[in-house]
Amino acid sequence: MLLLAVIGASAAQFAPPRRHSPATVSPSTVWPAPAAATPDNTMLWIRPGGQFEVVAATGQGSELLEDAMARLRNTTFAWGAPQQPRECGPPPPATLQLRRLVVQVDAQGEPGYPSSTMDESYTLTIAAPSATLRSAEVWGAIRGLQTFSQLVAHNYSDSCHYHVSGLTVKDAPRYPHRAVMIDTARRFYPVATILAVLAGMEAAKLNVLHWHATDNEAFPLVLPSHPELAAAGAWTAAGHSYSIADIKRVVSEARRRAIRVVVELDTPGHVGGLCRSHGTCVPRGYTGMGCLLDPSLPLTWQLLNDTFSDLCDLFPDDLVMIGGDEVTASVWERE
């Protein structure tokens, strides 16, 4: 471990240890690779705990942005409180100190939910004494905060400072739909596990959680209009279903992290979980895989209308997946 000189501090004395050379905190550490990045090969130093702040620009700010900035502070500088000044050695030269990150969002007011048309672009400029992050919408600011976090490295030589390379990043996603799918029909995931998935998605700048909720194996969603669906169709172990409060918690946490939640209710095949409580919606004599809905019955359409209405109320995204795969159409033709 390198030791910092206490007397005669200079810029040279604050060169980072080899394991954290400027190359290791370059744009190559950003995931995914940004659209454009221009480094200036300047190593800047950050000392949290009153000497570095993350703030919204004057007149800016929303609860969502404040929450994202607080999350940055807690996760980026997670090595604990700085040591006492006498244990940290001399400060780096003022020209190498980064004192704040100012976040400016052009769109005013509290945003709604992330959508397929949200703007995730941002520009991040890191230069002493103040870095700036600018975006058209708060979703871009959330992505830019992640980029800043990925560029910051802890300095092990004194355990008091962090460092980051001076650079400018101009970024926007190449693909508007970047998803992770979870399948809660075939395996139950506790809500805490789903929230952990969302945290990882935010770090990787993924923006869609595809929730494959139901299938032949289970129907774990408790819906207001038909609670019997989950009562009969959820996994047999106690508590292996998702209440309305659980669903709202997942959707709310996803919003915090600029992630859409697209729910999938597999129909008209793969509805074995649904048919446990609504077996009368199955065609007569059907013996195929899982279960299949009978579209000739008014009861089937009423059930679908109720369930999809509930899903549209609980999941604010503009998409709902309806499955549609592996339908034994010959059963309908015979009937």
N, C-alpha and C positions, 0 to 999 in steps of 0.2 A: 504494500500500500504506500502510495506517495504521501509525503508530508508537505504541507504548505509552509513556506517561510513566514515567520511572524514579523520580521523587520525587512524593510526595503521591498515592499510589495510592488509588483509591476505586472503588466499584462502577461509577460512571459511566465511569471510565477503561477499564473492561474490557468496555464494550459492543462487540459484534463488528463487524467491517467490514460495509459495506452488503451485499456479495455473500453474507454469511452472517448475515443478520438473523434474529431469532427465528422469523419466518414460514417461513424456508427449512429449519428443523429442527423443524417442527411435526408433528403427526400426519399431515399430508398427504404427508410424505416416506416414510411406511410403505407397503410393498407386500406383499400387497394391503391395502386400507384395513381397519383394525381394526374389530371389532364396536362398540367404544366407546372413546373417548379424551377425557380431561378435562385440558386444559392449565392451568397456573397462571401462565403468562407470565413465569416466572423463567428467566433464562439462567444456567446453571451451567457451571463450567469444570473441565476434566479435564486433569491433567498426568501422562501415563504415565511409566514408568521409576522405580518405587519410590514414587510418590505417588498411584497409583491401582491398585486390585487387584480382580480378579474371583474370588470365592471361593464355595465351597459352604457352606451353613449348618452349624453345629456338628453333628457326628454324621451328616451327609449325605454324599452323593458316591458315584459309581460311576465306573468307567473311562470309560464312555460320556459321562457328564456332564463329567468332567475334560477329556476330549478336546474336547468342544464348547466349553468355556470357554477352553481354549488356542487353539482356532481363532478365537474372538472376539478374543482379544488380538492375534493375529498379523495378522488381516485388518482389524480396525477401526483399529488404530493402526499402520498400515503405512507411515507417512511417515518411518520411521527413528527412531533413538534421539533423545531430546530433546537440545537443545543444553546446553552447560554453564550452570549457574545464572546466571552473570554475563552471559550472552548472552540470557537470557530476560526480563529486566526483573523488576519486582517481582511477587510472587504476588497473585492476586486476593484479596479479603476472604474470610475463612474461611467466612462464611455463604453464599458463592457457589461454594465448592469441593466437587466431588463426589469423595469419596475411595475409594469402593468400590461394587461391585455384588455383593450377596449373593443366591445362588440356593438356593431351597429346593424340594425335590421330596418330595411326600408319600409316594409309593411307595418302599419301601426295597429295597435289593439291586440286583444287576446285572440290567437288563432283557433280555428275549429279543430277538425281531425285531419291527419295526413290523408292524401288522396292520390289517385293515379296522375293528377296534373300538378302536384306540388313541385315547387322549385327548390331543388337541393344544391344549387350552385353557391359558391362563396369565393371570396378572395382573402387570403391570410398573408399579412406582411409582418415579418418579425425583424425589428430593428430597434436598437437602444434609443431612448429609454422606454419606448412604448410600442407594443405590437398592436396591430389593428386587425379585426376580423369583420368583414362586411358581407352581407347577404341580402337578397331581395325579400326572402321570407325566413321565418324562424327555423324552418327545417334545414336550410342551408347553414345557418349558424350552428345548429347541433352537429352537423357533419364537420364543420370547420373546427369546432371545439375538440372533436375527436382527433383531428389531424394535429392540432397543437399538442394534445396530450401524447400522441405517438412520437412527436419530435423531441419531447423533453426527456432527459436522462438524469438519473440520480448520480451525484458525485460522491463516490465512496471514499475519496481521499480525506474528507473532513466531515461527512455526514450532515453538513449544514446547507450545502448549496446544490442546486440543480443546474444543468446547462442545456442550451438549445442553440442550434445554428441559425444565424441570420439568413433569411430567405424570403421569397415571395411565392405563394402557391395560388394558382387559379384553377379551380376544380369544379367539375360538374359530372354527374354520373353518365357513363356511356349507355347504360341500360336503365330504363325507368322502372323495370320490375325485377327486383333482386330478392329472391324468396328463400325461406326455409320452411319445410313442411313438417308438422308434427301430426301423428296419427293416434288420436286418443280413443279410437274404436277398438284397436287391437292391443293397445297397451295404455294403461292409465298412468298419467303423469300428474303428480301433485302440482298445485298452483305454484308453489315455490320453485319447482323445477322449470315450469313454463316461464316464470319471471326471470330465472337465470338465463334461459335461452334468449330472451329479449335483450338482456344486458350484453350477451355475447354478440348478438346481431348488431346492436348499436356500435360496438367497437369495430366491427367489420364493415360498417356502413351498409348493411342490408336493410331493406325497407318494407318487406312484406312477410308477415307470418301467415302461412297457409295452414289453417286449422282444419285438417281432415277429421271432423268430429264424429261422424257416424258411419256404420257399415254393417255387415252381417253379424259381426261379433258383439256389437254394443251400441246403445244409444245413451250416452252419458250426459246430455244436456238437459237440465231442468228448464222446461219452457212454461211460461205463464198459462197458456191456453190448454196445454196437455201435459201436466206434471206426471201423468201415468206412463208416459213414454220412457222417462228416466227411471221411474220406480220399478218398471218391469224390465227395461232394456239395459240398465247400467251393469257394470261389473258386479258380481255377487258380493264382494267384500264391502263392508259398511263404509259409506263415505266415498265410494268410487264413482262419484258423479260431480258435475259442475253446477253449482247453484247460480241463480241470477247474480248474486253478489260476486261470485267467483268470476263469472264472465265479464262483468263490469270492471273488475279489478284488472284483469288481463288487458282489456281494451284501453283502460286508463293508463296503465303502465306502458303499453305500446305507444300511445300518443306522446308520452313524456320523452320517448326515445325516437320520435319521427318514424314510427313503424305502423303500417296498416295491418289490420287483422281481417283476413278474408276467410270466412267460414265455409266449409263444404258439408252439405247434407246430401249424401249419395242417394240418388233416386234415378229411375224407378226400380232398378235392380239394386242389389247390395243393401237391402233394407231389413235384414234379419233382426237387427236390434229393434227396429220400429214395429215389426210384425209380432213381437212378443206380447204387445198390448193391443194390437189392432190386426189380428189374424183374419178378420172378416174382409180386409182389403186385398186379399190374395186371390188370384184366379182359381177356380175350382180345379182340383186334381193336379195342381202344380207341385212337382217333385224335383225341380232343378236346384242349383246351388243357392244357398241362402234363402232369399225371399224375393218376390216380385210383386209390384203393385198392380192392381186391376184398374185400368183407366176408364172402364165402362161404368164404374160405380160412383154415384154422387158422393158417397161417403169418403172415397179416396180424395176427391178434389177438395172437399171441405177440410180434410185433415191436412193436406198440403198447403192450402190457403192459410190455415191457422199457423202452421209451423213456420212457413216462410215469412209470414207477417211478424211473428215473434223474432225471428232471426234478423229481419231488417230493423226492428226496434233496438235490439241488443247490440248489433254490429253496424256501426254507422258508415262503413265503407260502401262505395258505389258498386261493388261486385259481391255476389253470392254464388258460390260454386254449386252446381246441381248434379255433378257426377255424370251419369248417363252411360257408363261403360258396362259391358257384358250383360246386355239385356237379351233374354231368350224370347225373341219376337215371335217365334213359332207358337208359343203358348197363346199370345194374343190372336194370331191368325186362326188358331183352332177354335177359339172361343167366339 
